[in-house]
Amino acid sequence: MKAGSTIIRFRWPVLILWIILACALMFLAPVPDPARTERVSFLPPDCPSRIALEAMQQCFTGSSGNSEAAVIFERIDGKLTPADRAKIEEVAQAIGRPDQKASAGDLAGTNVRSPASVEIKLPFTGRELVANPMVSKSGQAAIVMVSTPFTFITNRSARVVEHIRNVLDRSSLPAGLKAAISGSAGFGYDYANATKHSHDRTLWVTVLAVVVILLLVYRAPLAAAVPLAAISMAAIVVMKLLDLLQGFGMHTGTAERIFVIVLLYGSGTDYSLLLVSRCREFLDAGEPASSAAGKAFDFTLPAIMTAAGTNVAGLFMIYFAKFGIFSTTGLAVAMALVLAFLAAVMIVPAGLAILGPAVFWPGRRRSIIIPRDGTDIGIGGRNFWRGMAKAVTARPGLILIVTVAALALPAWRGANQVFVYDALADVKPTYVGGIGNAAAGIEIVSRHWPVGELSPVNILVRRPPVAGAAQPSARDWQELSARLTESLLGCDAVEDVRSLTSPLGKGLTGAGKLAVMTLGDAKVAQTYLSPKLDGMRLYAMLKWKPLTNRSLAAVGQIRDTVHKTLAGRPDMEVHITGASAEMIDIKNVTHRDFQLVVVLTLTAVLGVILVLFRRPVLCAVMVASTVLGYLATLGITYWCFISLGGAGGLDWKVEVFVFVALVAVGVDYNIFLVARLIQESKENGTDEAIRRALVRTGPVISSCGLIMAATLGSLAAGELPLLKQLGAAFAVGMLIDTFIIRPLILPAFASLLGKRSANVAGQLSIERETRSVKREAMEKFIWSEIESVWQSCIADRSKDSNMGVPPDSLHIEERSEGIIEQAECIGKVIRAFIMDDSGRRELQKPFPKYETGERRDGYWQRGYCAYFIDANGETGIFMFQIGPRCGRGCVLKYDEVLCANPISKKLAWVS
């Protein structure tokens, strides 16, 4: 029993099983708290920023910060009032206390610094001795800094910011006083929030795109509903499985889940499109619904498995990256594509078998037009592809030069790309419920402080314990602090430094510093010196926002300056934490990951196609052309967003995600073309094989490419610049592959190569099933069945004087009713056609030739046909052409079919 028959036989149990699985996971699977299950950091343990964070926690337990949430208060109409200052302190104290929404675990390691915590007042008078660095010089703004030990892109950091927002919501700020939450943690919260909003929007746009495309393809609501229901069911299962796997340490963020969803819908729709299209062919050929769905499954399963296998193999390579977000995304995407494949080959045929021909209501069936010579072949609406095929084979060298040259300039731009690491650089300031976002916070800070105040670079100088050696004294640390402070202020990128010897920054004079050290010694020491005197920290405020490329470069300058200053102290360690330092590690790790993923992905894809085709030169060109398309995609995306859109640059995640998606999917489509080219070249010359392959694969594969471009392009509906750039890049890349690389570059190169498929070991076919049936036995069987059906028709119409003529001497008056019935009967026999091992699609001997009828202006006056599907999944025609006095029957190969009519409908026999 074939697999298709099994699926159809158990179609109801299959469908019910999927529904039960989806419902059980949806309603019974627990939803884990991402803040409890996510990693402390997505970076490997040996990264400098993670080592620095551990060292900072050892020296300053409970007050070590890896990210900061800066709560900025501002009064536009004047200086902060005493009531404002009191409310700010009240908010700061509330931030440090757990409440109903934030537990002690959420706030563990959080340190709150308010203006009151750093102010130095004269005894008895209460007057501030020096200007408070956390209050602006104008007196209109103040900052409360909340340090957290969590990475700024984690849910734990976002949980702290959410707690701050809740505190501000509960606090009734005085009229005219506004607040905003910024800093690295504030940006991380805004990023997560924008991603959540983008998830729902992108999901709906993706579903809408799939529905619209399927309706345009089939013009039938049920034909669109069946694949959509199957893919949506797979999406539910995938998302709930990802929730369950979070409990085992596999954390996937919302942005990564969006990427998984659009790939699942895009690939799942592609798989379903192949299956539904083939099922329609069988239904049009007169097959019963269950048989049509089963045969469609059998014939398309190899093609769908090849597509899914290539997609999974290419995209899974991200799993081997060291950056946590990449590795978990690779595993999640691979799992999603496997489930999309299973849903397409199980739910879709089951639904087609249950609904039957009604699934294509009210769509019309396609018509058949058959050219006499068979040289220009194709299915209806393929004029575009026939014209392209002719052009490519007529001028392959010119086509290759022009297309490669057209992609060369954007590819050069893409290869010389500078990516940015500030994911929210282009986000506009907004206020929700009276509380501003991180961009609004930067806007306020820029009016009163250097922007680096929001996320300083934390520098730890540590003396590890040495057996038999005493730790440095407080005076030793002060001397070292003075030297380091002076050196750091000499850096071009550093705006200010706060340290043990300059706790309030560079604005203090010598007398002011002395007074601060005298009256505020306890606060200063607690802030900058570890309790065990084994470490000292300094804060360097940069001139730019923390995640810009200039700030990332400045951290390296700071590190070099500190090491140079400590050149005579080999016993000292230097560690740097903060958002800028962490982003440097992310940049370095992801750059190495990208290089690894490129090698692994190209190796995996090249290995797959080498096994399939065994033609190294052609396989290498397939991969190289896909890489060229990827680089051109980056270049065009750069021009759209940076040159025209004014953005600061492409997001760093675009590089790796676009590469793996375009290579895996692009090569997948190219496999279909080359496989068909090799199959066609068995019986035709190279150029003719190219023309035939292009015409036959063009419409279906291009439809798949357009579907993938639309679904992946739906990412552009998101709020984040990253998602907009990814969506545009995916759409551009898929269109380049669909209309340039696959139909122009590859065929042109194959034409120039001029090799025939006889040089290829093995008979390659994606959609072929061969049977070991002897040709003689096959022909004998078919002719005996035709004779039997013919005699049955004669017996049924023995009273009709116009019937009863044997097939080898057919002479028919213009009585179409009997001819139609006979054509249908014989067509049913021909549909049982079984292929022999050679894979040829025509009989050894021709059908009997009958007397030719009259033609007018090169066209047969009337005609009727019945067509069949052979074991290759190709369409053949058994046709009766009826003239005014006579008719004939003949069998035509699929090669000669231009477009197909339903059984017993009129067709034009063109010269």
Beta strands, then each sheet from edge to edge (+ up, - down):
strand 1: 67-75
strand 2: 111-113
strand 3: 141-148
strand 4: 177-182
strand 5: 369-371
strand 6: 419-420
strand 7: 431-432
strand 8: 435-436
strand 9: 457-462
strand 10: 494-498
strand 11: 535-542
strand 12: 573-577
strand 13: 650-651
strand 14: 855-856
strand 15: 859-860
strand 16: 862-869
strand 17: 875-882
strand 18: 887-892
strand 19: 908-910
sheet 1: 2+ 3- 1+ 4- 8- 7+
sheet 2: 5+ 19+
sheet 3: 6+ 13+
sheet 4: 10+ 11- 9+ 12-
sheet 5: 14+ 15-
sheet 6: 16+ 17- 18+
end
